[in-house]
Amino acid sequence: MKFISTRGRAPSLSFADTVLTGLASDGGLYVPESLPTFSRAEIAAMAGLDYRELAFRIIQPFVGDDLSDEELRDIIERSYETFRHRAIAPLVQTGTNEWILELFHGPTLAFKDFALQFLGQLFDHLLKKRGERVVVMGATSGDTGSAAIEGCRHCDNIDIFILHPHNRVSEVQRRQMTTVMSDNVFNIALEGNFDDCQNMVKASFADQSFLPDGRRLVAVNSINWARIMAQIVYYFYAALRLGAPEKTVNFSVPTGNFGDIFAGYLARQMGLPIDQLVIATNANDILHRCISDNDHSPRPLVHSLSPSMDIMVSSNFERLLFDLYDRNGSAVAELLADRSAPMHLDPSVLSRAREVFSSCRVDDARTVEVIREVFESSEYLLDPHTAIGVEAARRVRKSAEQPMVCLSTAHPAKFPDAVARALPLEKIPLPAHMQDLFERAERMKVLPNDLSQVHEFMATALDT
Ligand SMILES: *Cc1c(COP(=O)(O)O)cnc(C)c1O
């Protein structure tokens, strides 16, 4: 299968090249030239499959000849053997026709493990075949960094450098990164904020001359196609458990960069019967304003109790726009020429978006109340991100009869401060494999917000 850019001017690439590239050279994002689809009968035949076999069926058509069936099966097998629940993505009922899809049973307790465990295995396999060694560099405000580190720590052909803002991530989040003692993992605590970290990464991608000969940078952020693709699988998995394709199933998704919910949109385009996809946002509500008022104008960032959804502009929204503008790359390029400028969608485009997407904004105070209410009514403890998804679903769902699946993107123990505001639980217990997290040794390098010092550190680390 070939992949093309949403801005229509970059060369098309194979699956393997797409995965090992970041942005397209025209500034766009890569998407498949055409989407594989499954008939009702084909979907019905997937009903009893376990998670790994289902993943193989969904992902294989995208991969084409770049991996043999055996290679792909092996990559999938390794990716999900680190999950601590046999179902991989279990469903829990919290109300009549209301379900929680638990996506936090991976090594870092957030849904990003689904994509990043897979991406790490995929990278390593492709790089070994090519005899290449690369450097992964990324900035994190919390969840992505630890999931990327867990995904790459066992990869022979990758060195990974993750920058986080010094003293500005939670202790659980920092320790999940800094207690990984693999030789190829480097944590940099930058004396600055998240934007400084991101700017440092952008500048490094733009000029890679600081790297030793033969090395190049590779991105693991949510624009990587393989991450989106891996996330399509659990929409099928949940819907099949709840009676698809005979039954229609809907989803509510705590949304930041629009990667997770875009995977749900793709599942629908591939044939899964989904009527409604709920975009749940916190106070950083650009997508809610866009869907409800056609107001896509960036506003200053607000720090919320759901930090993994604190974004100003959602990068993956571009992939949806490309589809809604009938895959017209130059229309998308024109619309997004200035990402920081207010954008208004064509009215026909907006009404097509609204056929599938609903949206809802939930503030911090309400988030805390929902955590309390759901615990009191169903004895189920939500993390703040998931609570936003549940509240949004309850407010805007169209059908009370069709199952509504709320994606649970993180384990509550990852955000104990927000949960403690809702409930007088002494301490929210960490899952068994993380119980000694606070006793483990840490390793990180604190560096000033200075490009040349960061590059010097990286070059030295890569030399030894
Ligand atoms: C990353 C993240 C999100 C947002 O997902 P997107 O794909 O960026 O929309 C939501 N919740 C948690 C816990 C996350 O880590």
The ligand as a MOL file (V3000), in Angstrom:
LIG
                    3D

  0  0  0     0  0            999 V3000
M  V30 BEGIN CTAB
M  V30 COUNTS 15 15 0 0 0
M  V30 BEGIN ATOM
M  V30 1 C -2.5140 11.2020 25.0810 0
M  V30 2 C -3.6840 11.0650 25.9900 0
M  V30 3 C -4.9690 11.5090 25.6240 0
M  V30 4 C -5.2500 12.2080 24.3040 0
M  V30 5 O -5.1280 11.3510 23.1980 0
M  V30 6 P -4.9940 11.9590 21.7080 0
M  V30 7 O -4.7370 10.8010 20.8270 0
M  V30 8 O -3.8320 12.9200 21.7730 0
M  V30 9 O -6.2690 12.6560 21.4030 0
M  V30 10 C -6.0050 11.2990 26.5140 0
M  V30 11 N -5.7990 10.7200 27.7200 0
M  V30 12 C -4.5820 10.2930 28.1150 0
M  V30 13 C -4.4240 9.6810 29.4680 0
M  V30 14 C -3.4810 10.4380 27.2710 0
M  V30 15 O -2.2690 10.0220 27.6680 0
M  V30 END ATOM
M  V30 BEGIN BOND
M  V30 1 1 1 2
M  V30 2 1 2 3
M  V30 3 2 2 14
M  V30 4 1 3 4
M  V30 5 2 3 10
M  V30 6 1 4 5
M  V30 7 1 5 6
M  V30 8 2 6 7
M  V30 9 1 6 8
M  V30 10 1 6 9
M  V30 11 1 10 11
M  V30 12 2 11 12
M  V30 13 1 12 13
M  V30 14 1 12 14
M  V30 15 1 14 15
M  V30 END BOND
M  V30 END CTAB
M  END
